[in-house]
């Protein structure tokens, strides 16, 4: 993701959270996942670095931050489950994901590094549905949940010879008290890098 876009997303995130009255600031928690080292789909170069950069900024804003990198499906599920266990009613929550994502029908899936490029049914089983993450967090009744999804890249399965998913991600709104920010518009791509010399 481009540095300017990352800064823009962060400014929006912190700006929205700063509007809450002081009484609502019970605790601030953030879970950040960056997946680069994919095994069966094209690897990425900047997802881990994006998660680290966001983590530093969120720590300065007073968040208790957990950063996870190159996670398989079991680990991603465990990450969300452990994160959920620390959230109490009235807390402020940020979930940041950088890595491959794919839309299948009306659902968005966040891809773990061990996802296999076999069929849409297999991807549904072996990826993390964004809607499930949002529902898990909603159950804890935080004051505000913000999901920043940097996963609107070109379809990672297009070179496998299999028609799996569509281009980009579909727009998914959160429930009351939830905001979902994407790194590109519906069906669009977001760049992992501009060129081989892109820092």
N, C-alpha and C positions, 0 to 999 in steps of 0.2 A: 504494500500500500504506500502511496506517496506520502512523504513527510507532511506536506501541507494539509492533506486530507486527514491524517491522523491528528494533527493539531486542531483542525476544525471540529472533528468529532469530540475530542476531549474538551474543548471550550464549550460546546453545546452541553455535554454531560455535566460539567462542573457548574455551568451557568444555571441549568435547570435545578440542580440540587441546592444551589445557594439561595433559591427563592423560598425554600421551606422555612417555616418559623423555627427558632432555636429549640422550642419544646419538642419538635419532631425529630431532632437529631440524637436519637437514643444511641445508635451505633452505626458505623459505616463499614460494610463488607464488600469486597470485590474478588471475584474469581476470574482469572485470565488464563486462557488456553491458547497456545500457539503450536500449530502442527506444520512442520516442514518435511519431515523424512518419511514420505509415503513409500510403501513397498511395491504396490502394483499399479499406481497411477502416478502421473508426473510429480516429482518433488517440487517444493517451493523453496524460496531462499530467504524470505523476509518475515514470515509469520511469527517465528520465535522472537525476532528482534522487535517486532511491533508490540507483542505482548509485554516484553521487558520495558519498552519505552512508556507504554501506558501505565505499567505498574509503578514506575518511578513517579510519574505525575500524580497518580491517585494516592500514593503514600504521602506526598506533600500536601494533598488535600484532606488528609486525615482518615484515610481508609485503611482498614486491616486487609492486606492484599495477599492472595494466594496465587502463585504463578505455576502453571504446569505446561510442560513442553513434550511434543511428540508422543501423544497418548493413544493407546489402543482403545477399543470399545469398552472393555471392562474397566480400564482406568478412568475413562471419561465419565462413565456412569458412577463410579466410586467418587470421583471428584465432585460431581453435582450432589450426590447423596451426603457427603461429608460437609460440603458447603451449606447445604440446606439445614443441617443439624445445628449450625451455629447462628442461624437467623432467628430473631424473635420479632414479635409483633411491634410495628413502629420503626423498625430498622430501615436503613437505606441500603440498597443492594445494586451492584453493577456486575453484570456477566458480560465478559468480552471474549469473543472467539475469533481467531484468525487462522485460516486454513482453507481447505477445499470444502465447498458446500454444493449441494445439488437439489434441484426441485424435481419431485416425482408427483405427478398430478398436482394437487393443491397443497402438498406438504413440503417443507424445507428440511433437509437433513444435513447435519454437520458430520463430516467424514473423519473417522479416526484413521491413524496411519496404517492400520492393518486391513482397511476395507478392501474387498475383492471386487474385481470388475467382471462379474459373471452375469447378473440379471437384475432387473429392478426389484424383484422380490428379495433377492439376496442383499441388495443395498438397504432395503427397508429394515431387514433383520440385523444388519451389521453396521448401521450408522445410528447417530443420535438425533432424534426428531426435535427440532427447536421448540415445537409446541409442548412437548413433554417437559423440557427444561423450564419453560415459562410457567407451566402448571405446577410443577414441583415447588418453585419459588413462591408462587401465589398462595399456596397452602399455608405458608408461614406468616402470612398477613403483614408483610413489610409495608412501610409507609409509601415507598416508591421503589420500583424495580426498573432499571434501565439495562437493556440488552443491546450491546454494540456488536454487530455481526459483520466482520470483514471477510465474507466468504462468497461474494458475488463474482467469482471468477468464471472464466470460460469452462464449459463442461469438461471435467477431468476424464470422462470416459469416452470422449469422441474418437480417440485414436485406437481404441481397443477393438473396433469392428462390431461393437454391440450398441444398440440404441438404448441407452440408459439415461433417463432424466432429460431435462431441458436445459436451455442456456440460462445462466444466472439463477436467481432465486425469486420466488413470488413474494409479493408484499404480504406480511402477516402483522396484524396489529395486536397489541397486548390487551389484557383485560384492564379494568379500572385500576389505576395506580401503576400501570406498566407502560413503558415506552420502548419501542424497538427502532434502532437506527441502523441502516444498511450503508455499506460503502459504495453502493451504486444504485441506480434506479431499477425498478422491476424489470427483469429480463436482461439487464445490462451486465457488462463485465467491469471488474475493478482490476487494475494492473498490479501484479506482484512486483514488477520492476520495469523501468523504462528501456534499459539496454544492459549489455554485459558490464558497462562501466557505471551503472547506477548504484550509488552507495546506500 
